[in-house]
């Protein structure tokens, strides 16, 4: 039986006794506030009382069913409220009126979730986490999605698309309202894009394709090629502005592609003839040269949306013409050859001329430029990647671009680069200041060149790094064992181990830590520590005997115990 203390809280309460209190004083009052029927907000005293009731339900019988009952009742509370209050308020409404009511109801829903989650915080923190159940917020948001959007998503989505359509035609719309509605898709999924992509974006992109297909057919009848392309460019700018104003950023590339494809068929019509490979590739070479000039820092305007559109469209045309004028295979080969020619003529000579840190900086710069070039080229040649390489099971264009860098730059320079890195590591071990950020960027190249695999890092860098580490600390341990007392020897070993751990965290891959520490420990505590007992005044003579030297030295070392 529930017992109420002098503060108005209940020291002992089960679910059947406690839930009516929560229903009346928390749920009903909260609903009245949200519906405008109650003006008085929750005080700190109210909060503590209701939190305590929920807490006592959870702890009165931890092994019993009350916590699960409370969780189930929380879910049912939202389902009942949404079914009886929220959904009916949306039915019958259309267009902007529907969207405004939806935004209001969603904000109320978040307020209700926030308050009830605070009252039931103990349930969320202990019972739900241990059972790996959806959080209280996740549970309430899922109920809203299933009950509201399960019935009304088509109307909500179509109302938003209608407003976007009106804006494309030059009309003024409430962009803040559209953004708030779009945000609901993401917030319901707890910042995941799954509802946005499935329930809104797919239909929006299909509508965009229909819209610009109709526009293209109209413009092609009335405009010159130049004016047509200017209108296409303006359309792209408007779609980017829409993304910046109220759509999700990830939609920008999909919208751009849909818009371009919608116009590409009309571009074929307006040109009214077959494009030869030499004509098309001649135009592509101009765009690629502009890209390379940008990367090389030469005077050149940046790649504009119009440049991108024209280059993409040219590739599309060269790939979509009927045989024998489908040049997909030739474009795939030219894509690879473009990288090979650029690397051999421009990229490789620059690091060849430099040494040590200067060479490493040039390599990092060239690697970054190469990744930028790959990213742009993949966008230009996207149609080749999407249809030709996929159907022929060929390496994707991104892989082809990175492979060119690996085969031509990495394979030639890897030994020189590795030795320069090892030299810098040794300098740091000697107490010199080095550019750790540079080292990290260089080491990352060994990792990235594997495209998801660690083989290149491990075989081309890590093995040599570990061998160099053994050689370095073998020399150090041999010197220190003769010069230092046992205690000083151990302190120096500890400092070295700390440095090696720090190096891993700053610029080596985390997988190297255990291997590196093992090598260092072996040199200090196994290979060379056997000479410590030979020093009569070492401080270890009485501690370490010949047959227990390794175990004795290791136990004596505080750093070993920490690792």
Legacy VTK file of the C-alpha trace (Angstrom):
# vtk DataFile Version 3.0
C-alpha trace
ASCII
DATASET POLYDATA
POINTS 563 float
0.000 0.000 0.000
1.258 3.510 -0.865
2.424 5.596 2.077
2.720 9.379 1.711
5.352 11.184 3.798
5.293 14.742 5.131
6.614 16.188 1.848
3.750 14.739 -0.163
5.943 12.068 -1.768
5.314 8.345 -1.644
7.956 6.198 -0.019
6.401 2.894 -1.096
4.269 2.537 -4.198
3.662 -0.083 -6.852
2.538 0.516 -10.438
-1.199 0.102 -9.748
-1.016 2.692 -6.951
1.478 5.076 -8.574
0.228 5.306 -12.140
-3.111 7.003 -11.275
-1.078 9.734 -9.569
1.094 10.182 -12.661
-1.965 10.037 -14.914
-3.830 12.730 -13.013
-1.036 15.062 -11.931
1.367 14.658 -14.884
-0.336 13.356 -18.033
-3.760 14.992 -17.708
-2.348 18.317 -16.551
0.235 18.301 -19.345
-2.422 17.599 -21.970
-4.590 20.413 -20.580
-1.630 22.792 -20.811
-0.889 21.764 -24.396
-4.538 22.041 -25.415
-4.826 25.493 -23.822
-7.152 24.394 -21.014
-4.731 24.934 -18.135
-2.498 27.928 -17.499
-0.480 26.810 -14.470
2.869 25.242 -15.377
4.743 22.553 -13.444
6.648 23.877 -10.456
9.903 22.433 -9.142
7.874 20.888 -6.298
5.532 19.237 -8.808
8.506 17.896 -10.727
10.205 16.402 -7.656
6.970 14.823 -6.443
6.185 13.188 -9.806
9.795 12.112 -10.362
9.746 10.489 -6.888
6.523 8.627 -7.621
8.019 7.195 -10.821
11.273 6.418 -9.017
9.452 4.530 -6.236
7.491 2.488 -8.782
10.808 1.412 -10.311
12.612 0.549 -7.055
9.799 -0.823 -4.899
10.215 -4.231 -6.528
13.182 -4.165 -8.943
12.732 -7.783 -9.965
8.991 -7.397 -10.485
6.979 -6.360 -13.546
6.258 -2.757 -12.487
9.050 -1.180 -14.553
7.861 -2.913 -17.720
4.283 -1.867 -16.928
5.390 1.733 -16.526
7.258 1.618 -19.836
4.247 0.089 -21.623
1.905 2.649 -20.086
4.170 5.501 -21.225
3.905 4.203 -24.794
0.124 3.735 -24.523
-0.253 7.280 -23.180
1.250 8.732 -26.340
-0.667 6.396 -28.610
-3.956 7.381 -26.941
-3.183 11.108 -27.028
-2.080 11.041 -30.674
-5.086 8.949 -31.735
-7.682 11.012 -29.872
-6.273 14.548 -30.083
-3.526 14.915 -32.698
-4.771 12.932 -35.702
-8.372 14.280 -35.529
-7.035 17.853 -35.508
-5.193 17.184 -38.784
-7.959 15.377 -40.631
-9.901 17.563 -43.011
-7.175 20.200 -43.292
-5.227 20.807 -46.484
-2.165 22.549 -47.847
-0.579 25.192 -45.601
-3.320 24.964 -42.978
-2.539 21.268 -42.576
1.198 21.946 -42.348
0.797 24.695 -39.748
-1.367 22.440 -37.580
1.168 19.638 -38.008
4.054 21.851 -36.854
2.004 22.991 -33.850
1.125 19.413 -32.924
4.718 18.249 -33.340
6.004 20.997 -31.064
3.375 20.018 -28.473
4.411 16.398 -28.862
8.060 17.280 -28.181
7.024 19.257 -25.101
4.988 16.334 -23.803
7.873 13.958 -24.504
10.344 16.214 -22.737
8.244 16.523 -19.562
7.222 12.878 -19.278
10.795 11.777 -19.993
11.958 13.977 -17.114
9.391 12.508 -14.738
10.354 8.950 -15.825
14.078 9.644 -16.122
15.029 6.840 -13.729
13.177 4.362 -15.961
15.038 5.660 -19.012
18.431 5.562 -17.343
18.362 2.116 -15.778
15.532 -0.153 -16.905
15.465 0.815 -20.582
19.239 0.879 -21.043
19.670 -2.522 -19.403
16.898 -4.071 -21.510
18.176 -2.308 -24.642
14.711 -0.983 -25.366
13.993 2.167 -27.388
14.444 5.277 -25.253
11.426 7.170 -23.986
11.977 9.832 -26.640
12.428 7.213 -29.340
9.256 5.444 -28.211
7.117 8.595 -28.312
8.548 9.729 -31.662
7.912 6.307 -33.190
4.296 6.480 -32.027
3.912 9.892 -33.693
5.440 8.591 -36.921
3.292 5.468 -37.090
-0.013 7.076 -36.162
0.286 10.488 -37.838
2.482 9.780 -40.837
1.143 6.285 -41.292
-2.215 7.882 -42.129
-1.315 11.332 -43.461
2.175 11.285 -44.966
0.885 11.461 -48.550
-1.092 14.626 -47.773
1.783 16.185 -45.819
4.370 15.359 -48.469
2.176 16.529 -51.347
1.411 19.809 -49.553
5.147 20.511 -49.196
5.896 19.542 -52.817
3.039 21.790 -53.945
4.626 24.743 -52.138
8.022 23.964 -53.720
6.351 23.794 -57.128
4.738 27.178 -56.512
8.100 28.672 -55.583
9.679 27.307 -58.767
7.008 29.184 -60.697
8.046 32.429 -59.037
5.538 32.492 -56.185
6.281 33.496 -52.603
6.012 30.751 -49.983
6.553 30.447 -46.240
10.023 28.895 -46.302
10.178 28.675 -42.505
7.007 26.570 -42.505
8.453 24.235 -45.142
11.710 23.918 -43.176
9.844 23.112 -39.949
7.854 20.383 -41.702
10.993 18.937 -43.336
12.754 18.939 -39.963
10.007 16.747 -38.490
11.042 13.872 -40.784
14.561 14.004 -39.367
13.598 14.669 -35.733
11.133 11.755 -35.666
13.989 9.446 -36.677
16.209 10.979 -33.962
18.458 12.775 -36.478
18.551 9.851 -38.883
17.694 10.515 -42.546
15.646 7.349 -43.042
12.152 8.936 -42.890
13.263 11.997 -44.841
14.679 9.902 -47.665
11.919 7.274 -47.759
8.809 9.339 -47.080
9.692 12.698 -48.625
12.880 12.996 -50.668
12.142 10.188 -53.123
8.793 11.698 -54.137
10.255 15.214 -54.205
13.001 14.112 -56.618
10.468 12.377 -58.865
8.357 15.538 -58.950
11.472 17.603 -59.713
12.273 15.344 -62.662
8.738 15.723 -64.053
8.793 19.487 -63.534
12.068 20.103 -65.356
11.259 17.625 -68.084
8.170 19.697 -68.888
10.155 22.930 -68.662
12.868 21.569 -70.930
10.325 20.618 -73.582
8.866 24.124 -73.446
12.161 26.045 -73.398
13.625 24.041 -76.246
10.841 25.245 -78.533
11.328 28.951 -77.781
14.968 29.539 -76.780
18.348 29.456 -78.457
20.909 26.948 -77.200
22.712 29.667 -75.235
19.523 30.978 -73.592
18.408 27.447 -72.895
21.639 26.696 -71.061
21.383 29.956 -69.096
17.924 28.923 -67.916
19.272 25.533 -66.907
22.052 27.217 -64.925
19.515 29.471 -63.198
17.423 26.404 -62.332
20.457 24.791 -60.686
21.103 27.912 -58.639
17.496 27.962 -57.456
17.616 24.303 -56.418
20.797 24.949 -54.427
19.095 27.914 -52.762
16.175 25.652 -51.837
18.525 23.198 -50.177
20.168 26.007 -48.224
16.783 27.387 -47.134
14.768 24.347 -46.108
15.881 21.021 -47.603
18.601 18.765 -46.238
22.106 19.337 -47.566
22.472 15.764 -48.799
19.687 16.442 -51.315
21.766 18.946 -53.290
23.628 16.404 -55.422
20.502 14.371 -56.082
18.563 17.488 -57.091
21.407 18.585 -59.357
21.552 15.207 -61.040
17.792 15.027 -61.526
17.713 18.539 -62.984
20.577 17.849 -65.363
19.205 14.527 -66.558
15.811 16.152 -67.184
17.503 18.675 -69.464
20.055 16.370 -71.056
17.555 14.744 -73.406
16.501 18.173 -74.629
20.133 19.161 -75.140
20.427 16.206 -77.514
17.456 17.503 -79.435
18.693 21.075 -79.617
22.045 19.998 -80.949
20.182 17.756 -83.419
23.193 15.713 -84.429
25.545 12.952 -83.324
28.558 14.105 -81.310
31.779 12.386 -82.349
34.225 11.223 -79.724
36.855 13.739 -80.828
34.369 16.616 -80.548
33.148 15.550 -77.141
36.571 14.757 -75.738
37.953 18.033 -77.046
35.356 19.841 -74.953
36.118 17.638 -71.926
39.834 18.391 -72.206
39.069 22.084 -71.842
37.178 21.485 -68.589
39.825 19.095 -67.234
42.574 21.600 -68.042
40.633 24.230 -66.108
40.390 21.863 -63.143
44.124 21.099 -63.252
44.972 24.800 -63.470
42.904 25.393 -60.344
44.773 22.623 -58.513
48.155 23.945 -59.674
47.338 27.478 -58.536
47.477 28.921 -62.047
45.299 31.907 -63.014
41.943 30.356 -63.761
38.312 30.835 -62.767
36.879 28.109 -60.494
34.674 25.358 -61.891
31.168 26.856 -61.959
27.829 25.091 -61.879
27.528 25.834 -65.600
30.925 24.243 -66.276
29.927 21.176 -64.314
26.581 20.947 -66.074
28.138 21.183 -69.534
30.842 18.621 -68.743
28.343 16.216 -67.196
26.000 16.682 -70.165
28.789 16.030 -72.660
29.652 12.737 -70.948
25.965 11.837 -70.856
25.626 12.467 -74.590
28.735 10.508 -75.491
27.473 7.533 -73.457
23.792 7.613 -74.437
24.092 7.722 -78.234
23.241 4.543 -80.085
26.081 2.243 -81.231
28.524 2.727 -82.833
28.469 6.204 -81.277
28.270 5.037 -77.651
31.725 5.948 -76.383
31.482 4.646 -72.816
34.460 2.297 -73.171
36.665 5.011 -74.687
35.690 7.457 -71.927
36.525 4.914 -69.240
39.969 4.449 -70.763
40.457 8.203 -71.234
39.543 8.776 -67.600
42.409 6.522 -66.489
44.813 7.965 -69.070
44.027 11.518 -67.904
45.221 10.698 -64.403
48.265 8.835 -65.661
49.332 11.712 -67.929
48.799 14.327 -65.225
50.697 12.324 -62.615
53.674 11.582 -64.864
53.971 15.090 -66.301
53.107 17.244 -63.280
52.719 15.375 -59.992
55.779 13.114 -59.840
58.462 15.667 -60.790
57.636 17.933 -57.844
58.364 15.502 -54.934
61.311 14.023 -56.849
63.075 17.365 -56.638
62.672 17.668 -52.864
64.063 15.902 -49.794
63.112 15.089 -46.204
60.341 17.272 -44.739
60.068 19.368 -47.890
59.405 16.212 -49.890
56.830 14.998 -47.372
54.960 18.306 -47.490
54.887 18.198 -51.272
53.606 14.617 -51.187
50.801 15.520 -48.778
49.836 18.474 -50.952
49.854 16.313 -54.094
47.822 13.597 -52.423
45.203 16.123 -51.308
45.052 17.657 -54.805
44.701 14.205 -56.293
41.720 13.405 -54.070
40.098 16.698 -55.083
40.698 15.902 -58.736
39.226 12.412 -58.320
36.148 13.865 -56.638
35.532 16.317 -59.498
36.301 13.807 -62.245
33.945 11.247 -60.736
31.214 13.892 -60.813
31.954 14.777 -64.450
31.999 11.099 -65.465
29.165 10.053 -63.151
27.064 8.637 -65.988
29.938 6.312 -66.967
30.242 5.144 -63.362
26.543 4.661 -62.839
25.801 2.603 -65.944
28.890 1.415 -67.834
31.211 0.351 -64.994
28.366 -1.129 -62.977
27.116 -3.253 -65.870
30.599 -4.392 -66.888
31.675 -5.076 -63.262
34.695 -2.832 -63.749
36.487 -0.974 -60.941
34.590 2.178 -60.015
36.030 5.508 -61.162
36.987 6.538 -57.647
39.026 3.354 -57.303
40.628 3.866 -60.720
41.748 7.373 -59.770
43.241 6.282 -56.443
44.881 3.255 -58.061
46.682 5.525 -60.533
48.183 7.491 -57.661
49.151 4.305 -55.869
50.788 2.674 -58.891
52.676 5.730 -60.128
53.410 7.932 -57.101
53.203 5.687 -54.065
55.110 2.735 -55.529
58.012 4.962 -56.598
58.258 7.076 -53.441
57.167 4.756 -50.643
60.674 3.730 -49.504
61.961 7.303 -49.543
58.841 8.520 -47.763
58.994 5.769 -45.155
62.639 6.483 -44.394
61.931 10.197 -44.060
59.112 9.448 -41.623
61.292 7.086 -39.570
63.987 9.748 -39.444
61.504 12.264 -38.033
60.305 9.721 -35.466
63.880 9.165 -34.323
64.366 12.934 -34.090
61.379 13.158 -31.784
62.752 10.304 -29.694
65.923 12.361 -29.323
63.891 15.243 -27.910
63.626 17.398 -31.038
60.417 19.183 -32.028
58.830 17.804 -35.192
55.696 18.575 -37.199
53.363 15.884 -35.907
50.482 17.013 -38.118
52.679 16.488 -41.169
53.629 13.030 -39.935
49.988 12.098 -39.398
49.068 13.228 -42.908
51.893 11.161 -44.404
51.066 8.063 -42.354
47.422 8.445 -43.404
48.538 8.062 -47.020
49.825 4.548 -46.225
46.388 3.801 -44.775
44.248 5.472 -47.456
46.185 3.902 -50.302
44.839 0.538 -49.163
41.251 1.703 -49.836
39.830 0.076 -46.745
42.579 -2.505 -46.192
45.575 -2.136 -43.866
47.995 -4.186 -46.006
49.989 -1.235 -47.355
50.298 0.411 -43.949
51.385 -2.822 -42.296
53.729 -4.151 -44.983
55.209 -0.926 -46.372
55.454 1.110 -43.186
54.691 -0.646 -39.924
57.149 -3.532 -40.325
60.034 -1.127 -40.996
58.881 1.197 -38.217
58.898 -1.666 -35.696
62.330 -2.851 -36.854
63.653 0.698 -36.590
62.174 0.934 -33.103
63.971 -2.260 -32.036
67.278 -1.000 -33.427
66.889 2.418 -31.793
66.024 1.132 -28.333
68.583 -1.650 -28.557
71.263 1.049 -28.830
69.701 3.151 -26.082
69.263 0.243 -23.673
72.818 -0.941 -24.267
74.175 2.519 -23.409
71.900 3.163 -20.430
72.528 -0.264 -18.885
76.194 0.677 -18.579
75.739 4.286 -17.502
72.648 4.361 -15.270
71.566 2.917 -11.953
68.759 0.387 -11.964
66.244 2.998 -10.833
67.313 5.547 -13.456
67.298 2.857 -16.106
63.701 1.961 -15.237
62.653 5.633 -15.212
64.123 6.164 -18.664
62.353 3.063 -19.911
59.089 4.432 -18.528
59.619 7.768 -20.295
60.255 5.982 -23.576
57.120 3.872 -23.288
55.039 6.961 -22.558
56.526 8.685 -25.605
55.729 5.715 -27.844
52.116 5.677 -26.641
51.872 9.397 -27.291
53.248 8.943 -30.797
50.609 6.341 -31.586
47.804 8.608 -30.410
49.161 11.539 -32.456
50.121 10.116 -35.831
50.319 6.323 -35.996
47.398 3.955 -36.433
45.920 2.656 -33.189
46.561 -0.945 -34.264
50.309 -0.278 -33.935
50.231 0.479 -30.211
50.354 -3.050 -28.793
53.061 -4.102 -31.283
55.162 -1.017 -30.605
54.924 -1.293 -26.824
55.785 -4.977 -26.955
58.953 -4.276 -28.961
60.088 -1.525 -26.588
59.381 -3.597 -23.483
61.250 -6.521 -24.929
64.379 -4.424 -25.496
64.321 -2.837 -22.053
63.078 -5.663 -19.872
64.124 -8.845 -21.645
67.112 -8.359 -23.935
69.200 -5.847 -21.978
67.882 -5.998 -18.427
69.800 -9.261 -17.908
72.923 -7.128 -17.333
71.458 -5.230 -14.377
72.422 -7.787 -11.667
76.019 -7.633 -12.884
76.212 -4.069 -11.509
77.056 -4.460 -7.816
75.669 -1.068 -6.941
72.754 -1.066 -9.316
70.112 -1.343 -6.606
68.818 -4.539 -8.178
71.459 -7.001 -6.939
69.347 -8.216 -4.057
66.125 -8.012 -5.995
66.982 -9.869 -9.188
68.662 -13.231 -9.543
69.958 -14.618 -12.774
67.242 -17.232 -13.181
64.459 -14.657 -12.555
65.905 -11.635 -14.312
63.123 -11.057 -16.841
60.303 -11.487 -14.373
62.121 -9.425 -11.752
62.868 -6.482 -14.025
59.389 -6.429 -15.447
57.778 -6.469 -12.011
60.134 -3.710 -10.880
59.025 -1.482 -13.786
55.997 0.671 -12.941
55.227 1.298 -16.592
54.869 -2.383 -17.293
52.205 -2.596 -14.631
50.316 0.283 -16.304
50.305 -1.309 -19.689
LINES 1 564
563 0 1 2 3 4 5 6 7 8 9 10 11 12 13 14 15 16 17 18 19 20 21 22 23 24 25 26 27 28 29 30 31 32 33 34 35 36 37 38 39 40 41 42 43 44 45 46 47 48 49 50 51 52 53 54 55 56 57 58 59 60 61 62 63 64 65 66 67 68 69 70 71 72 73 74 75 76 77 78 79 80 81 82 83 84 85 86 87 88 89 90 91 92 93 94 95 96 97 98 99 100 101 102 103 104 105 106 107 108 109 110 111 112 113 114 115 116 117 118 119 120 121 122 123 124 125 126 127 128 129 130 131 132 133 134 135 136 137 138 139 140 141 142 143 144 145 146 147 148 149 150 151 152 153 154 155 156 157 158 159 160 161 162 163 164 165 166 167 168 169 170 171 172 173 174 175 176 177 178 179 180 181 182 183 184 185 186 187 188 189 190 191 192 193 194 195 196 197 198 199 200 201 202 203 204 205 206 207 208 209 210 211 212 213 214 215 216 217 218 219 220 221 222 223 224 225 226 227 228 229 230 231 232 233 234 235 236 237 238 239 240 241 242 243 244 245 246 247 248 249 250 251 252 253 254 255 256 257 258 259 260 261 262 263 264 265 266 267 268 269 270 271 272 273 274 275 276 277 278 279 280 281 282 283 284 285 286 287 288 289 290 291 292 293 294 295 296 297 298 299 300 301 302 303 304 305 306 307 308 309 310 311 312 313 314 315 316 317 318 319 320 321 322 323 324 325 326 327 328 329 330 331 332 333 334 335 336 337 338 339 340 341 342 343 344 345 346 347 348 349 350 351 352 353 354 355 356 357 358 359 360 361 362 363 364 365 366 367 368 369 370 371 372 373 374 375 376 377 378 379 380 381 382 383 384 385 386 387 388 389 390 391 392 393 394 395 396 397 398 399 400 401 402 403 404 405 406 407 408 409 410 411 412 413 414 415 416 417 418 419 420 421 422 423 424 425 426 427 428 429 430 431 432 433 434 435 436 437 438 439 440 441 442 443 444 445 446 447 448 449 450 451 452 453 454 455 456 457 458 459 460 461 462 463 464 465 466 467 468 469 470 471 472 473 474 475 476 477 478 479 480 481 482 483 484 485 486 487 488 489 490 491 492 493 494 495 496 497 498 499 500 501 502 503 504 505 506 507 508 509 510 511 512 513 514 515 516 517 518 519 520 521 522 523 524 525 526 527 528 529 530 531 532 533 534 535 536 537 538 539 540 541 542 543 544 545 546 547 548 549 550 551 552 553 554 555 556 557 558 559 560 561 562
